Amino acid sequence: MTPVELSRTVLHAVRRAVDAGELSVAVPARAVVAPPGPGGCGDYATNIALQLARPAGQPPRRVAEVLRPYLVDVDGITDVVLTGPGFLNISLHGTAPAVLVEEILRHGPRYGYGYGHGCADGTGRESGRIVRLHCPHELRAVVVAEAAARVLRSQGVRVRTSCAAPLAPAWTAVLGVRVDAEGPAPADLPVNVRPVPAPADPLPLGRDAGRWALLHPAGHDRPRIGDEHLRQREGNPLFRVRYAHARTRALSRNAADLRFAAEPGPMAGGTAQELVAALAGHPRVLAAAAAHRAPDRLARHLVTVADAALPFLPTVLPRGGEKPSAAHRARLALAEAVGAVLAGGLSLLGIDAPDHL
């Protein structure tokens, strides 16, 4: 079950409770689902009970208790746990590979976008306010703030970025960084993006390697600035991510030469299962990266996807005298889904996803 489908399922549960006379409310237009916040559990959480409590004239936890049975009996949901004032924490069965691949290919590089529906604080509470990211005049802080803003916007959050002083022209020319405002911020806007500064100038690495060097480590870790980010070797995580993407594009070209196309279908094998699990987690990673203003989570997830994909990709095309079969078409669809996720993630980090490498 995808996050969009889960959101619809939550709304259907509300509708069933209303039809049964257990709740007297207007069914809302949408239900927010997001990764569980502190104290939560399962795969996703929703604040729908808190949203409906006032119009229902009941405490949020009581509304959650009413809705729980209508969610537990849905195919694809294994458990629903109530936490806090009335959050519903939902655990899911594993998503069927063909369904997941169809979902990814339908959305392309934007797979995982918008599932947070404006949740900026990681608790599932919807926020219509503008999130303001203010950073000091330091290159890594500016790059992290800009990438965090991209990820937040992918989740439907309105963001405004600012830096304490005008950006150095070379920062924009080489790394492509920009902010919405430059100069001292209002007194009510403290610096709220302050990663450990880079120990050396990343500009000689160029745009892609320079941005990766600053974004891949967690904000509290000191980044390594060296030519290891430029090496086209397996030991370089950026190379593995970009190489995996380029391989998926090459497979699509080769399949076209063999006159067969991608078609999602059943998957088998441990390697594919590991890869499917990594792809299924992409929306959750995006939502968590947005909630924590942590683009490094996305960068490390892309490495996970690439590392799961690289052993699988050689199995996609027919070998020897084989003719393309349904299994080949299904594996090609999975490979193209990998390419979409890697391209979308790299784009959010401001890094190019090459078709050839």
C-alpha positions as CSV (number, residue, x, y, z in Angstrom):
1,M,0.0,0.0,0.0
2,T,1.4,3.3,-1.1
3,P,1.2,6.5,1.1
4,V,-1.4,7.9,-1.3
5,E,-3.5,4.8,-1.0
6,L,-3.1,4.8,2.8
7,S,-4.4,8.4,2.9
8,R,-7.5,7.3,0.9
9,T,-7.9,4.3,3.2
10,V,-7.9,6.6,6.3
11,L,-10.6,8.8,4.7
12,H,-12.6,5.7,3.9
13,A,-12.4,4.6,7.5
14,V,-13.8,8.0,8.5
15,R,-16.6,7.6,6.0
16,R,-17.5,4.2,7.3
17,A,-17.6,5.5,10.9
18,V,-19.9,8.4,9.9
19,D,-22.2,6.0,8.0
20,A,-22.3,3.8,11.1
21,G,-23.4,6.7,13.2
22,E,-20.3,6.5,15.4
23,L,-19.0,9.9,14.3
24,S,-21.0,13.0,13.3
25,V,-18.5,15.0,11.1
26,A,-18.0,16.0,7.5
27,V,-15.5,13.7,5.9
28,P,-12.4,15.9,5.2
29,A,-10.9,16.3,1.7
30,R,-7.6,14.6,2.7
31,A,-5.9,12.8,5.5
32,V,-2.2,13.4,6.3
33,V,0.0,10.4,6.6
34,A,3.7,10.8,7.6
35,P,6.5,8.8,9.3
36,P,5.7,8.4,13.1
37,G,7.0,11.1,15.3
38,P,8.8,10.6,18.7
39,G,7.0,7.9,20.7
40,G,5.2,6.6,17.6
41,C,5.6,3.2,15.9
42,G,4.8,1.4,12.7
43,D,5.3,2.6,9.1
44,Y,3.0,5.7,9.1
45,A,1.1,7.8,11.5
46,T,-2.0,10.1,10.9
47,N,-3.4,12.9,13.0
48,I,-6.9,12.5,11.6
49,A,-8.4,11.9,15.0
50,L,-7.0,15.2,16.3
51,Q,-8.3,16.9,13.2
52,L,-11.8,15.6,13.7
53,A,-12.1,15.9,17.5
54,R,-13.5,19.4,17.7
55,P,-16.2,18.9,15.0
56,A,-17.0,15.5,16.5
57,G,-17.4,17.0,20.0
58,Q,-15.2,14.1,21.4
59,P,-11.7,13.8,22.7
60,P,-9.1,13.0,20.0
61,R,-8.3,9.6,21.6
62,R,-11.9,8.6,21.6
63,V,-12.1,9.5,17.9
64,A,-9.0,7.4,17.3
65,E,-10.6,4.5,19.1
66,V,-13.6,4.7,16.9
67,L,-11.5,4.7,13.7
68,R,-9.1,2.0,14.7
69,P,-11.4,-1.0,13.9
70,Y,-12.2,0.3,10.5
71,L,-8.4,0.4,9.7
72,V,-7.4,-2.9,11.3
73,D,-9.7,-4.9,9.0
74,V,-8.3,-3.4,5.8
75,D,-6.1,-5.7,3.6
76,G,-2.5,-4.5,3.7
77,I,-2.7,-3.2,7.3
78,T,-1.2,-5.5,9.9
79,D,-1.8,-3.3,13.1
80,V,-2.9,0.1,14.3
81,V,-1.6,1.5,17.6
82,L,-2.9,4.6,19.4
83,T,-0.2,6.9,20.9
84,G,-0.1,10.3,22.5
85,P,-3.3,12.3,22.4
86,G,-4.8,10.3,19.5
87,F,-2.3,9.6,16.8
88,L,-3.0,6.4,14.8
89,N,0.2,4.5,14.0
90,I,-0.2,2.1,11.1
91,S,1.9,-0.9,10.3
92,L,1.7,-2.2,6.7
93,H,2.2,-5.5,4.9
94,G,5.1,-5.4,2.4
95,T,4.0,-3.7,-0.8
96,A,3.6,-6.0,-3.8
97,P,6.6,-5.3,-6.1
98,A,4.5,-4.9,-9.2
99,V,2.2,-2.4,-7.5
100,L,5.2,-0.5,-6.2
101,V,6.9,-0.4,-9.5
102,E,3.8,0.8,-11.2
103,E,3.5,3.6,-8.6
104,I,7.1,4.7,-9.1
105,L,6.9,4.7,-12.9
106,R,3.6,6.6,-12.8
107,H,5.2,9.4,-10.8
108,G,8.8,9.2,-12.2
109,P,11.4,11.3,-10.5
110,R,8.6,12.9,-8.4
111,Y,7.8,9.5,-6.7
112,G,7.6,10.3,-2.9
113,Y,6.6,13.9,-3.5
114,G,3.8,15.5,-1.5
115,Y,3.1,12.6,0.8
116,G,3.8,14.8,3.8
117,H,1.0,17.2,2.7
118,G,2.6,20.2,4.3
119,C,3.9,18.4,7.5
120,A,7.0,20.3,8.5
121,D,7.6,19.2,12.1
122,G,7.5,15.4,11.7
123,T,4.5,14.9,14.0
124,G,1.9,14.7,11.3
125,R,0.4,18.1,12.2
126,E,-0.4,20.1,9.2
127,S,1.1,23.5,8.9
128,G,0.2,26.3,6.5
129,R,2.9,28.6,7.7
130,I,6.1,29.3,5.8
131,V,9.1,27.5,7.1
132,R,12.1,29.9,7.3
133,L,15.6,28.5,7.1
134,H,18.3,30.9,8.1
135,C,22.0,30.0,7.9
136,P,25.3,31.7,8.7
137,H,27.6,33.0,6.0
138,E,29.3,29.6,5.6
139,L,29.3,27.6,2.4
140,R,28.2,24.2,3.9
141,A,25.4,25.8,5.8
142,V,24.1,27.5,2.7
143,V,24.2,24.3,0.6
144,V,22.5,22.3,3.4
145,A,19.8,25.0,3.8
146,E,19.1,25.1,0.1
147,A,18.9,21.3,-0.2
148,A,16.7,21.1,2.9
149,A,14.4,23.6,1.3
150,R,14.2,21.5,-1.9
151,V,13.2,18.4,0.1
152,L,10.7,20.4,2.2
153,R,9.1,21.8,-1.0
154,S,8.9,18.2,-2.4
155,Q,6.6,17.5,0.6
156,G,4.3,20.5,-0.1
157,V,5.9,22.8,2.4
158,R,6.3,26.5,1.7
159,V,9.9,27.5,2.5
160,R,11.9,30.7,2.5
161,T,15.7,30.6,2.8
162,S,18.1,33.3,4.0
163,C,21.8,33.8,4.7
164,A,23.3,36.2,7.3
165,A,25.4,37.9,4.5
166,P,25.4,38.1,0.7
167,L,26.6,34.9,-0.9
168,A,30.1,34.8,-2.5
169,P,29.6,34.9,-6.3
170,A,31.8,31.8,-6.7
171,W,29.4,29.8,-4.4
172,T,26.6,30.4,-6.9
173,A,28.8,30.1,-10.0
174,V,30.3,26.7,-9.0
175,L,27.9,25.0,-6.7
176,G,24.7,26.7,-8.0
177,V,23.5,27.7,-4.5
178,R,20.9,30.5,-4.1
179,V,18.8,31.8,-1.2
180,D,15.7,33.9,-1.1
181,A,17.2,36.7,1.0
182,E,20.6,37.9,2.1
183,G,21.7,40.0,5.0
184,P,20.8,40.2,8.7
185,A,17.5,38.5,9.7
186,P,14.7,39.8,11.9
187,A,15.3,39.4,15.6
188,D,12.7,36.6,15.8
189,L,14.6,34.5,13.2
190,P,17.7,32.9,14.8
191,V,20.1,30.8,12.8
192,N,18.5,27.4,12.5
193,V,20.7,25.7,9.9
194,R,24.2,25.3,11.3
195,P,26.1,22.1,10.3
196,V,29.7,21.6,11.1
197,P,31.7,23.8,8.7
198,A,33.8,22.2,5.9
199,P,37.5,22.0,6.8
200,A,38.5,23.0,3.3
201,D,37.2,24.7,0.2
202,P,35.0,22.3,-1.8
203,L,34.8,24.6,-4.9
204,P,37.7,22.8,-6.7
205,L,35.6,19.6,-6.7
206,G,33.0,21.2,-8.9
207,R,29.3,21.3,-8.6
208,D,28.3,17.6,-8.2
209,A,31.2,16.3,-6.1
210,G,31.3,19.5,-4.1
211,R,27.7,19.4,-3.2
212,W,27.8,15.7,-2.4
213,A,30.9,16.2,-0.1
214,L,28.9,18.7,1.9
215,L,25.5,17.0,1.9
216,H,26.3,13.3,2.4
217,P,27.6,13.5,6.0
218,A,25.2,14.2,8.8
219,G,25.1,17.9,9.8
220,H,27.0,17.1,13.1
221,D,29.8,15.3,11.2
222,R,32.8,17.0,9.7
223,P,32.8,16.5,5.9
224,R,35.8,15.2,4.1
225,I,36.9,17.5,1.2
226,G,39.1,15.6,-1.1
227,D,39.5,14.1,-4.5
228,E,38.0,10.8,-3.3
229,H,34.7,12.3,-4.3
230,L,35.9,12.6,-7.9
231,R,37.2,9.0,-8.3
232,Q,35.1,6.7,-10.5
233,R,35.6,3.7,-8.2
234,E,33.3,1.5,-6.1
235,G,34.7,3.1,-3.0
236,N,33.1,6.4,-3.9
237,P,29.4,6.5,-2.9
238,L,28.6,9.3,-5.3
239,F,30.1,7.3,-8.2
240,R,28.0,4.2,-7.2
241,V,24.8,6.3,-7.1
242,R,25.4,8.0,-10.5
243,Y,26.7,4.8,-12.1
244,A,23.6,2.9,-11.0
245,H,21.5,5.5,-12.6
246,A,23.5,5.5,-15.8
247,R,23.2,1.7,-15.9
248,T,19.4,1.9,-15.7
249,R,19.3,4.3,-18.6
250,A,21.6,2.0,-20.7
251,L,19.4,-1.0,-19.9
252,S,16.4,0.9,-21.3
253,R,18.3,1.7,-24.5
254,N,19.6,-1.9,-24.9
255,A,16.0,-3.3,-24.3
256,A,14.7,-1.0,-27.0
257,D,17.3,-2.4,-29.4
258,L,16.0,-5.9,-28.5
259,R,12.5,-4.6,-29.1
260,F,11.0,-5.2,-25.7
261,A,9.8,-2.7,-23.1
262,A,9.3,-2.5,-19.3
263,E,6.1,-4.1,-17.9
264,P,5.7,-4.4,-14.1
265,G,5.2,-7.9,-12.9
266,P,5.9,-10.5,-10.2
267,M,9.4,-10.5,-8.7
268,A,11.4,-13.3,-7.1
269,G,14.8,-13.6,-5.5
270,G,16.5,-12.1,-2.5
271,T,18.3,-9.4,-4.4
272,A,15.1,-8.0,-5.9
273,Q,13.3,-8.2,-2.5
274,E,16.1,-6.1,-0.9
275,L,15.9,-3.6,-3.7
276,V,12.1,-3.4,-3.6
277,A,12.3,-2.7,0.2
278,A,14.7,0.1,-0.5
279,L,12.5,1.7,-3.1
280,A,9.4,1.3,-0.9
281,G,11.1,3.2,1.8
282,H,11.8,6.2,-0.4
283,P,8.7,8.3,0.5
284,R,9.3,7.8,4.2
285,V,12.9,8.9,3.8
286,L,11.9,12.0,1.9
287,A,9.3,12.8,4.6
288,A,11.8,12.2,7.4
289,A,14.5,14.3,5.6
290,A,12.0,17.1,5.3
291,A,10.8,16.9,9.0
292,H,14.4,16.9,10.3
293,R,15.8,19.4,7.7
294,A,18.4,16.6,7.0
295,P,19.2,16.2,3.3
296,D,22.0,13.8,4.4
297,R,19.3,11.2,5.0
298,L,18.3,11.4,1.4
299,A,21.9,11.1,0.2
300,R,22.6,8.0,2.3
301,H,19.3,6.5,1.2
302,L,20.3,6.9,-2.5
303,V,23.5,5.0,-1.7
304,T,21.3,2.2,-0.1
305,V,19.2,2.1,-3.3
306,A,22.2,2.0,-5.6
307,D,24.0,-0.7,-3.6
308,A,20.9,-2.9,-3.7
309,A,20.4,-2.2,-7.4
310,L,23.9,-2.9,-8.7
311,P,23.9,-6.7,-8.1
312,F,20.4,-6.8,-9.7
313,L,21.0,-4.8,-12.9
314,P,23.1,-7.5,-14.7
315,T,20.0,-9.8,-14.5
316,V,17.7,-7.6,-16.5
317,L,18.6,-8.3,-20.2
318,P,18.3,-11.7,-21.9
319,R,21.5,-13.7,-22.1
320,G,22.9,-15.7,-25.0
321,G,20.0,-17.0,-27.1
322,E,17.3,-16.1,-24.6
323,K,14.3,-14.3,-26.0
324,P,12.7,-11.5,-23.9
325,S,10.1,-12.8,-21.5
326,A,7.7,-11.5,-19.0
327,A,10.4,-11.9,-16.4
328,H,12.8,-9.7,-18.4
329,R,10.1,-7.0,-18.9
330,A,9.3,-7.0,-15.1
331,R,13.0,-6.7,-14.3
332,L,13.4,-3.9,-16.7
333,A,10.5,-2.1,-15.1
334,L,12.1,-2.5,-11.7
335,A,15.4,-1.1,-13.2
336,E,13.6,1.9,-14.6
337,A,12.0,2.5,-11.2
338,V,15.4,2.5,-9.7
339,G,16.5,5.1,-12.2
340,A,13.5,7.3,-11.4
341,V,14.2,7.2,-7.7
342,L,17.9,7.9,-8.1
343,A,17.3,10.8,-10.6
344,G,14.6,12.4,-8.4
345,G,16.8,12.1,-5.3
346,L,19.9,13.5,-7.0
347,S,17.8,16.4,-8.4
348,L,16.7,17.3,-4.9
349,L,20.3,17.4,-3.8
350,G,21.1,19.7,-6.8
351,I,23.3,17.0,-8.4
352,D,23.2,15.8,-12.0
353,A,22.0,12.3,-12.8
354,P,23.9,11.4,-16.0
355,D,22.5,9.0,-18.7
356,H,26.1,8.0,-19.6
357,L,29.0,7.6,-17.2
